[in-house]
Amino acid sequence: MNSLLRFLRFVSPLASLLCALLFAKPSVAQEKPAHLLLKVDQGSSGPYGGEKASLCLLVYSNGKIVDSEWSRAGVEILDQDGKKSRAEKTVSYEYHVDERDVLWQIGELEDFLKSKAVLRLQPSFEPPHRAVDFVELSTIQVNLPNAKTKTINVREYYAASLIEKTKYPSALVILMDKLARIEDEATRKGKPAERPTDCYSEPK
């Protein structure tokens, strides 16, 4: 009987320790360091003279998403001293994908970015039609393994009609749709944040 009690006293703490090791979350030091998966720079001008806007979207491997937007009105304002100026606005949001969803949501995106369909996309896509009063350029930089990058430039994509979008490769349409969804989620669920230093304030 005494031997049995001694055995139980030994096994109980050992079982607790094993459970703690199995279910404990990995420490920050043990986690893989987060890296930038992709960056999107989007600049637009028009339709009114002087009207400009830019968008900067950063997506990280740990589920962190930063969306920063800058805009300048086309209409000039005259102050009391007779000086003309245009109103400017900058908003930035930071959003973190739920820990439970990072693996499939961000992991799925990362796998897609490394897929042959995306890697085979040409580096630039011309406007779907001649620009009249609106110019837009989206630059997507994908960070790949081994310090390689893939850059895709797309002109006036969001001004294209549904019929015009059928002329684009399906991988590009899927990518642009995913980016639009990520941006929307960041602005709806994110918290106000400082504009990242690597995001341009005004379109080049």
PAMIVO-907020 format. One record per residue (C-alpha): x, y, z. Coordinates in pm, 1 decimal, always signed. Layout:
<sites>
<px = X&py = Y&pz = Z> $
...
</sites>
This chain:
<sites>
<px = +0.0&py = +0.0&pz = +0.0> $
<px = +279.2&py = +243.4&pz = +89.1> $
<px = +454.6&py = +163.9&pz = -238.3> $
<px = +135.2&py = +243.6&pz = -429.8> $
<px = +96.5&py = +579.5&pz = -253.4> $
<px = +456.4&py = +672.1&pz = -327.3> $
<px = +404.8&py = +579.8&pz = -693.6> $
<px = +90.7&py = +795.1&pz = -719.9> $
<px = +268.3&py = +1091.8&pz = -556.6> $
<px = +540.4&py = +1062.0&pz = -821.3> $
<px = +312.2&py = +1013.1&pz = -1121.1> $
<px = +67.6&py = +1297.5&pz = -1046.1> $
<px = +318.8&py = +1586.9&pz = -1071.6> $
<px = +481.6&py = +1420.5&pz = -1370.7> $
<px = +146.3&py = +1397.6&pz = -1553.9> $
<px = +73.7&py = +1763.3&pz = -1476.5> $
<px = +413.1&py = +1865.7&pz = -1613.6> $
<px = +361.1&py = +1667.9&pz = -1934.0> $
<px = +18.1&py = +1825.6&pz = -1988.6> $
<px = +161.2&py = +2171.6&pz = -1933.4> $
<px = +434.7&py = +2108.4&pz = -2190.4> $
<px = +189.7&py = +1969.6&pz = -2445.4> $
<px = -66.8&py = +2249.5&pz = -2427.8> $
<px = +148.9&py = +2548.4&pz = -2342.5> $
<px = +180.3&py = +2814.0&pz = -2615.0> $
<px = +528.4&py = +2856.8&pz = -2758.4> $
<px = +717.8&py = +3152.9&pz = -2620.6> $
<px = +793.8&py = +3453.6&pz = -2836.7> $
<px = +1154.7&py = +3342.8&pz = -2861.2> $
<px = +1047.2&py = +3003.5&pz = -2998.2> $
<px = +805.2&py = +3146.2&pz = -3256.2> $
<px = +924.6&py = +3210.4&pz = -3610.0> $
<px = +1005.4&py = +3579.4&pz = -3654.1> $
<px = +741.0&py = +3765.0&pz = -3853.4> $
<px = +835.4&py = +3883.8&pz = -4200.0> $
<px = +670.1&py = +4104.4&pz = -4459.6> $
<px = +481.5&py = +3887.4&pz = -4709.1> $
<px = +381.3&py = +4162.5&pz = -4945.0> $
<px = +351.7&py = +4534.6&pz = -4986.6> $
<px = +105.3&py = +4719.2&pz = -5207.4> $
<px = +157.6&py = +5080.1&pz = -5314.8> $
<px = -131.7&py = +5234.2&pz = -5501.2> $
<px = -143.3&py = +5585.8&pz = -5637.9> $
<px = -419.4&py = +5764.1&pz = -5826.3> $
<px = -483.4&py = +6105.1&pz = -5979.0> $
<px = -810.7&py = +6265.3&pz = -6087.2> $
<px = -1076.9&py = +6300.1&pz = -6194.4> $
<px = -1043.4&py = +6662.8&pz = -6078.1> $
<px = -726.6&py = +6864.9&pz = -6127.6> $
<px = -487.5&py = +6832.4&pz = -5834.0> $
<px = -683.9&py = +6547.9&pz = -5678.0> $
<px = -451.3&py = +6266.9&pz = -5567.5> $
<px = -459.8&py = +5966.7&pz = -5338.4> $
<px = -230.0&py = +5688.1&pz = -5227.9> $
<px = -272.4&py = +5361.1&pz = -5044.9> $
<px = -9.0&py = +5150.7&pz = -4872.6> $
<px = -90.5&py = +4797.5&pz = -4758.4> $
<px = +150.6&py = +4579.1&pz = -4560.1> $
<px = +76.8&py = +4212.3&pz = -4483.5> $
<px = +297.8&py = +4018.4&pz = -4240.6> $
<px = +337.7&py = +3644.3&pz = -4186.3> $
<px = +213.1&py = +3666.5&pz = -3825.1> $
<px = -123.6&py = +3810.8&pz = -3930.9> $
<px = -39.2&py = +4177.2&pz = -3880.7> $
<px = -192.9&py = +4401.3&pz = -4146.4> $
<px = -129.8&py = +4773.8&pz = -4186.4> $
<px = -342.3&py = +4987.2&pz = -4415.9> $
<px = -247.9&py = +5352.4&pz = -4465.0> $
<px = -420.1&py = +5598.2&pz = -4697.5> $
<px = -346.6&py = +5956.4&pz = -4799.6> $
<px = -564.4&py = +6184.3&pz = -5009.6> $
<px = -562.1&py = +6541.1&pz = -5133.9> $
<px = -874.8&py = +6720.7&pz = -5252.4> $
<px = -897.3&py = +6860.9&pz = -5602.1> $
<px = -1078.6&py = +7175.1&pz = -5495.1> $
<px = -860.5&py = +7459.6&pz = -5372.9> $
<px = -950.8&py = +7647.4&pz = -5054.1> $
<px = -878.7&py = +8017.3&pz = -5014.7> $
<px = -782.8&py = +8117.1&pz = -4658.7> $
<px = -826.7&py = +8458.8&pz = -4498.2> $
<px = -483.2&py = +8568.1&pz = -4620.4> $
<px = -570.7&py = +8482.6&pz = -4978.1> $
<px = -346.7&py = +8176.0&pz = -4985.5> $
<px = -471.0&py = +7876.2&pz = -5182.4> $
<px = -442.1&py = +7522.7&pz = -5049.2> $
<px = -599.4&py = +7179.5&pz = -5085.0> $
<px = -728.5&py = +6974.5&pz = -4793.1> $
<px = -522.7&py = +6665.5&pz = -4715.3> $
<px = -614.5&py = +6361.9&pz = -4509.7> $
<px = -411.9&py = +6066.3&pz = -4380.2> $
<px = -558.9&py = +5762.5&pz = -4204.8> $
<px = -378.7&py = +5446.2&pz = -4095.0> $
<px = -508.7&py = +5126.2&pz = -3938.3> $
<px = -339.5&py = +4824.6&pz = -3786.5> $
<px = -520.7&py = +4495.3&pz = -3766.7> $
<px = -417.4&py = +4152.7&pz = -3639.8> $
<px = -581.8&py = +3841.8&pz = -3780.1> $
<px = -716.8&py = +3620.8&pz = -3501.3> $
<px = -446.6&py = +3382.4&pz = -3375.5> $
<px = -664.7&py = +3083.2&pz = -3460.9> $
<px = -705.0&py = +3200.9&pz = -3822.4> $
<px = -345.0&py = +3297.1&pz = -3903.1> $
<px = -245.3&py = +2945.9&pz = -4009.0> $
<px = -516.1&py = +2904.7&pz = -4272.5> $
<px = -588.3&py = +3266.5&pz = -4370.1> $
<px = -232.0&py = +3399.0&pz = -4393.6> $
<px = -85.5&py = +3056.5&pz = -4469.4> $
<px = -321.9&py = +3016.9&pz = -4764.2> $
<px = -224.0&py = +3361.5&pz = -4894.1> $
<px = +147.7&py = +3280.9&pz = -4859.4> $
<px = +105.7&py = +2952.7&pz = -5049.5> $
<px = -85.5&py = +3135.5&pz = -5323.5> $
<px = +186.2&py = +3401.9&pz = -5355.6> $
<px = +446.0&py = +3127.3&pz = -5405.1> $
<px = +232.5&py = +2937.9&pz = -5656.8> $
<px = +337.0&py = +2901.8&pz = -6020.7> $
<px = +24.8&py = +3089.7&pz = -6128.0> $
<px = +142.1&py = +3405.3&pz = -5945.9> $
<px = +512.3&py = +3362.4&pz = -6019.8> $
<px = +434.7&py = +3340.6&pz = -6391.8> $
<px = +241.0&py = +3667.6&pz = -6398.1> $
<px = +404.9&py = +3926.1&pz = -6620.5> $
<px = +568.8&py = +4222.9&pz = -6443.8> $
<px = +323.3&py = +4482.5&pz = -6577.9> $
<px = -32.2&py = +4509.6&pz = -6708.3> $
<px = -143.6&py = +4797.3&pz = -6927.5> $
<px = -469.1&py = +4993.0&pz = -6870.5> $
<px = -785.7&py = +4811.7&pz = -6986.6> $
<px = -875.7&py = +5124.9&pz = -7185.0> $
<px = -733.3&py = +5469.5&pz = -7251.0> $
<px = -736.7&py = +5683.8&pz = -6936.8> $
<px = -960.1&py = +5988.2&pz = -6970.2> $
<px = -958.4&py = +6174.8&pz = -6640.9> $
<px = -840.0&py = +5911.7&pz = -6394.3> $
<px = -497.1&py = +5748.8&pz = -6361.9> $
<px = -419.6&py = +5465.5&pz = -6121.5> $
<px = -114.1&py = +5247.9&pz = -6062.8> $
<px = -94.8&py = +4952.4&pz = -5824.0> $
<px = +249.3&py = +4813.1&pz = -5744.5> $
<px = +252.1&py = +4477.5&pz = -5567.7> $
<px = +578.5&py = +4356.9&pz = -5420.3> $
<px = +579.9&py = +3993.3&pz = -5308.1> $
<px = +863.0&py = +3880.2&pz = -5081.4> $
<px = +965.9&py = +3526.6&pz = -5171.2> $
<px = +1199.8&py = +3277.5&pz = -5000.7> $
<px = +1577.4&py = +3322.0&pz = -5040.1> $
<px = +1543.2&py = +3702.4&pz = -5029.7> $
<px = +1384.7&py = +3712.4&pz = -5375.7> $
<px = +1100.8&py = +3945.4&pz = -5471.6> $
<px = +840.4&py = +3962.7&pz = -5745.3> $
<px = +694.9&py = +4296.0&pz = -5846.9> $
<px = +373.8&py = +4340.3&pz = -6045.0> $
<px = +253.5&py = +4676.2&pz = -6178.2> $
<px = -112.7&py = +4707.8&pz = -6276.0> $
<px = -264.7&py = +5016.5&pz = -6440.4> $
<px = -627.5&py = +5121.9&pz = -6380.9> $
<px = -733.4&py = +4775.1&pz = -6265.0> $
<px = -1019.9&py = +4901.2&pz = -6048.1> $
<px = -1150.0&py = +5115.8&pz = -6334.8> $
<px = -1187.1&py = +4808.2&pz = -6557.2> $
<px = -1534.3&py = +4675.4&pz = -6631.6> $
<px = -1628.7&py = +4313.4&pz = -6562.2> $
<px = -1589.5&py = +4230.7&pz = -6931.9> $
<px = -1245.1&py = +4396.4&pz = -6941.3> $
<px = -1135.4&py = +4197.9&pz = -6635.0> $
<px = -1198.6&py = +3872.9&pz = -6821.4> $
<px = -890.7&py = +3958.6&pz = -7031.8> $
<px = -664.6&py = +3944.7&pz = -6724.1> $
<px = -505.0&py = +3616.6&pz = -6605.4> $
<px = -723.4&py = +3450.7&pz = -6340.7> $
<px = -432.6&py = +3456.3&pz = -6091.8> $
<px = -419.2&py = +3836.2&pz = -6113.4> $
<px = -795.4&py = +3871.3&pz = -6064.5> $
<px = -782.0&py = +3641.2&pz = -5759.1> $
<px = -482.9&py = +3829.6&pz = -5617.0> $
<px = -642.1&py = +4173.3&pz = -5659.6> $
<px = -966.2&py = +4045.1&pz = -5506.1> $
<px = -777.9&py = +3903.9&pz = -5205.6> $
<px = -593.8&py = +4232.0&pz = -5154.4> $
<px = -919.2&py = +4430.5&pz = -5171.0> $
<px = -1071.4&py = +4200.9&pz = -4907.3> $
<px = -767.1&py = +4232.5&pz = -4681.0> $
<px = -772.5&py = +4611.4&pz = -4712.5> $
<px = -1145.3&py = +4621.9&pz = -4633.5> $
<px = -1099.4&py = +4399.6&pz = -4327.5> $
<px = -814.4&py = +4615.7&pz = -4198.6> $
<px = -1013.2&py = +4939.8&pz = -4228.5> $
<px = -1326.9&py = +4787.8&pz = -4071.2> $
<px = -1164.8&py = +4600.7&pz = -3782.6> $
<px = -829.3&py = +4773.4&pz = -3739.5> $
<px = -730.4&py = +5033.2&pz = -3482.3> $
<px = -587.4&py = +5376.1&pz = -3566.8> $
<px = -210.4&py = +5364.1&pz = -3601.2> $
<px = +87.8&py = +5570.9&pz = -3710.5> $
<px = +166.3&py = +5576.5&pz = -4079.6> $
<px = +456.8&py = +5336.8&pz = -4148.4> $
<px = +783.3&py = +5505.5&pz = -4244.3> $
<px = +814.8&py = +5292.5&pz = -4557.2> $
<px = +480.5&py = +5414.9&pz = -4692.4> $
<px = +495.8&py = +5716.4&pz = -4922.3> $
<px = +284.7&py = +6017.2&pz = -4826.4> $
<px = +217.8&py = +6131.5&pz = -5183.4> $
<px = +208.6&py = +5929.8&pz = -5504.9> $
<px = +530.5&py = +5950.5&pz = -5699.0> $
</sites>
